[in-house]
Amino acid sequence: MKERDEFLEKEFDFSKAIKNPYVRTIKKPITINLDENIIIYFKSKAESTGIPYQTLINLYLRDCVANNRNLEVSWK
């Protein structure tokens, strides 16, 4: 629970405050099992783009969410 600062509340009017648009979204560390060829693919893309491979994976997944992509799965 966040503590309240009575001095700040008395001295400053925060009623028209806006959220900082430059704050990065919070990332949650997880453990995930990926196929080796997936890791190799993203690491090669990381070398050519200069973007860390974990960031590339996150960007790709973020794009999937933003575009509401549906997964096509077929079991053989």
VEXSE-878979 format. One record per residue: residue number from 1; x, y, z of N, C-alpha, C in turn. Coordinates in Angstrom, 3 decimals, always signed. Example, Ala and Ser with C-alpha at 12.3 -4.5 7.8 and 13.67 -1.06 7.14 Angstrom:
# VEXSE-878979
[1,[+13.190,-5.690,+7.800],[+12.300,-4.500,+7.800],[+13.200,-3.300,+7.800]]
[2,[+12.850,-2.250,+7.080],[+13.670,-1.060,+7.140],[+12.900,+0.030,+7.870]]
//
This chain:
# VEXSE-878979
[1,[+0.837,-1.179,+0.000],[+0.000,+0.000,+0.000],[+0.881,+1.241,+0.000]]
[2,[+0.548,+2.209,-0.819],[+1.324,+3.418,-0.952],[+1.034,+4.381,+0.194]]
[3,[+2.101,+4.955,+0.750],[+1.912,+5.942,+1.808],[+1.510,+7.274,+1.192]]
[4,[+0.687,+8.003,+1.905],[+0.268,+9.318,+1.436],[+1.210,+10.368,+2.005]]
[5,[+1.500,+11.366,+1.233],[+2.342,+12.474,+1.684],[+1.447,+13.692,+1.856]]
[6,[+1.067,+13.946,+3.101],[+0.126,+15.029,+3.380],[+0.689,+16.390,+2.997]]
[7,[+1.998,+16.591,+3.184],[+2.602,+17.870,+2.816],[+2.425,+18.139,+1.328]]
[8,[+2.754,+17.143,+0.499],[+2.621,+17.323,-0.949],[+1.170,+17.578,-1.340]]
[9,[+0.256,+16.855,-0.719],[-1.162,+17.021,-1.045],[-1.665,+18.414,-0.675]]
[10,[-1.131,+18.998,+0.396],[-1.551,+20.335,+0.811],[-0.906,+21.420,-0.045]]
[11,[+0.344,+21.211,-0.449],[+1.103,+22.233,-1.165],[+0.860,+22.253,-2.672]]
[12,[+0.523,+21.110,-3.237],[+0.417,+21.021,-4.691],[-0.934,+20.438,-5.094]]
[13,[-1.441,+20.920,-6.220],[-2.708,+20.426,-6.759],[-2.409,+19.374,-7.825]]
[14,[-2.677,+18.121,-7.498],[-2.422,+17.026,-8.432],[-3.681,+16.610,-9.194]]
[15,[-4.750,+17.377,-9.052],[-6.015,+16.977,-9.668],[-5.959,+16.969,-11.192]]
[16,[-5.045,+17.746,-11.770],[-4.946,+17.795,-13.238],[-3.673,+17.132,-13.743]]
[17,[-3.048,+16.324,-12.882],[-1.822,+15.635,-13.267],[-2.119,+14.595,-14.334]]
[18,[-1.161,+14.399,-15.221],[-1.293,+13.362,-16.247],[-0.177,+12.342,-16.052]]
[19,[-0.442,+11.124,-16.469],[+0.537,+10.058,-16.364],[+1.704,+10.342,-17.303]]
[20,[+2.909,+10.075,-16.852],[+4.099,+10.285,-17.657],[+4.080,+9.356,-18.870]]
[21,[+4.023,+9.912,-20.094],[+3.961,+9.053,-21.290],[+5.295,+8.381,-21.612]]
[22,[+6.361,+8.784,-20.937],[+7.682,+8.241,-21.231],[+8.071,+7.084,-20.315]]
[23,[+7.217,+6.770,-19.362],[+7.495,+5.651,-18.482],[+7.358,+4.366,-19.282]]
[24,[+8.354,+3.512,-19.174],[+8.319,+2.247,-19.901],[+7.346,+1.299,-19.226]]
[25,[+6.769,+0.429,-20.031],[+5.873,-0.563,-19.459],[+6.683,-1.536,-18.620]]
[26,[+6.069,-2.028,-17.594],[+6.746,-2.953,-16.699],[+6.801,-4.328,-17.360]]
[27,[+7.985,-4.890,-17.359],[+8.158,-6.226,-17.914],[+8.320,-7.206,-16.765]]
[28,[+7.727,-8.359,-16.933],[+7.780,-9.390,-15.901],[+8.715,-10.494,-16.368]]
[29,[+9.753,-10.777,-15.604],[+10.651,-11.864,-16.008],[+9.959,-13.213,-15.837]]
[30,[+10.111,-14.056,-16.850],[+9.527,-15.402,-16.809],[+10.555,-16.391,-17.334]]
[31,[+10.276,-17.649,-17.129],[+11.069,-18.713,-17.739],[+10.201,-19.324,-18.822]]
[32,[+10.771,-19.476,-20.016],[+10.007,-20.022,-21.132],[+10.906,-21.004,-21.889]]
[33,[+10.338,-22.093,-22.320],[+11.077,-23.077,-23.111],[+10.777,-22.845,-24.588]]
[34,[+11.837,-22.587,-25.348],[+11.698,-22.354,-26.785],[+12.537,-23.377,-27.540]]
[35,[+12.082,-23.721,-28.734],[+12.870,-24.608,-29.591],[+14.180,-23.914,-29.948]]
[36,[+15.235,-24.709,-30.092],[+16.550,-24.152,-30.386],[+16.553,-23.334,-31.683]]
[37,[+15.823,-23.824,-32.710],[+15.808,-23.097,-33.981],[+15.124,-21.733,-33.854]]
[38,[+14.206,-21.594,-32.916],[+13.561,-20.298,-32.669],[+14.578,-19.324,-32.094]]
[39,[+15.356,-19.818,-31.125],[+16.378,-18.974,-30.496],[+17.438,-18.571,-31.522]]
[40,[+17.877,-19.522,-32.337],[+18.870,-19.236,-33.377],[+18.337,-18.176,-34.343]]
[41,[+17.079,-18.313,-34.742],[+16.459,-17.353,-35.662],[+16.493,-15.936,-35.077]]
[42,[+16.002,-15.791,-33.836],[+15.940,-14.457,-33.239],[+17.326,-13.903,-32.922]]
[43,[+18.270,-14.773,-32.582],[+19.635,-14.297,-32.342],[+20.280,-13.787,-33.633]]
[44,[+19.972,-14.453,-34.753],[+20.520,-13.975,-36.035],[+19.904,-12.636,-36.416]]
[45,[+18.611,-12.478,-36.146],[+17.952,-11.190,-36.402],[+18.522,-10.111,-35.486]]
[46,[+18.860,-10.501,-34.268],[+19.437,-9.558,-33.310],[+20.783,-9.040,-33.807]]
[47,[+21.588,-9.929,-34.380],[+22.883,-9.510,-34.915],[+22.734,-8.527,-36.061]]
[48,[+21.766,-8.771,-36.927],[+21.611,-7.906,-38.095],[+20.911,-6.582,-37.767]]
[49,[+20.117,-6.551,-36.711],[+19.398,-5.318,-36.362],[+20.041,-4.539,-35.227]]
[50,[+20.860,-5.232,-34.418],[+21.451,-4.573,-33.254],[+20.494,-4.489,-32.070]]
[51,[+19.370,-5.200,-32.166],[+18.382,-5.234,-31.091],[+18.533,-6.576,-30.370]]
[52,[+18.601,-6.585,-29.032],[+18.734,-7.857,-28.317],[+17.621,-8.842,-28.684]]
[53,[+17.995,-10.114,-28.766],[+17.035,-11.116,-29.247],[+15.803,-11.231,-28.355]]
[54,[+15.958,-11.054,-27.044],[+14.790,-11.126,-26.169],[+13.848,-9.951,-26.435]]
[55,[+14.406,-8.803,-26.758],[+13.588,-7.635,-27.119],[+12.848,-7.907,-28.422]]
[56,[+13.507,-8.539,-29.379],[+12.840,-8.872,-30.647],[+11.677,-9.832,-30.432]]
[57,[+11.883,-10.828,-29.579],[+10.798,-11.765,-29.289],[+9.631,-11.012,-28.653]]
[58,[+9.932,-10.113,-27.707],[+8.886,-9.323,-27.054],[+8.165,-8.433,-28.063]]
[59,[+8.906,-7.798,-28.962],[+8.281,-6.945,-29.991],[+7.362,-7.762,-30.893]]
[60,[+7.812,-8.955,-31.273],[+6.991,-9.811,-32.123],[+5.697,-10.202,-31.409]]
[61,[+5.818,-10.613,-30.155],[+4.626,-10.996,-29.389],[+3.708,-9.799,-29.155]]
[62,[+4.291,-8.625,-28.917],[+3.487,-7.413,-28.749],[+2.699,-7.107,-30.025]]
[63,[+3.334,-7.314,-31.192],[+2.655,-7.102,-32.468],[+1.498,-8.083,-32.620]]
[64,[+1.698,-9.326,-32.188],[+0.615,-10.320,-32.245],[-0.576,-9.868,-31.412]]
[65,[-0.305,-9.352,-30.214],[-1.379,-8.888,-29.334],[-2.064,-7.662,-29.938]]
[66,[-1.272,-6.706,-30.414],[-1.832,-5.467,-30.960],[-2.729,-5.726,-32.166]]
[67,[-2.374,-6.737,-32.966],[-3.141,-7.048,-34.171],[-4.093,-8.217,-33.977]]
[68,[-4.239,-8.656,-32.732],[-5.175,-9.726,-32.386],[-5.020,-10.938,-33.308]]
[69,[-3.763,-11.331,-33.517],[-3.493,-12.465,-34.399],[-3.980,-13.759,-33.753]]
[70,[-4.593,-14.594,-34.550],[-5.047,-15.902,-34.077],[-4.045,-16.951,-34.480]]
[71,[-3.801,-17.848,-33.564],[-2.847,-18.920,-33.794],[-3.514,-20.030,-34.591]]
[72,[-2.830,-20.517,-35.611],[-3.320,-21.661,-36.371],[-2.514,-22.883,-35.966]]
[73,[-3.149,-23.817,-35.308],[-2.461,-25.013,-34.823],[-3.087,-26.236,-35.458]]
[74,[-2.244,-27.101,-35.976],[-2.754,-28.373,-36.493],[-1.869,-29.478,-35.941]]
[75,[-2.501,-30.495,-35.396],[-1.777,-31.612,-34.813],[-1.629,-32.704,-35.844]]
[76,[-0.450,-33.235,-35.978],[-0.201,-34.297,-36.956],[+0.024,-35.606,-36.272]]
//
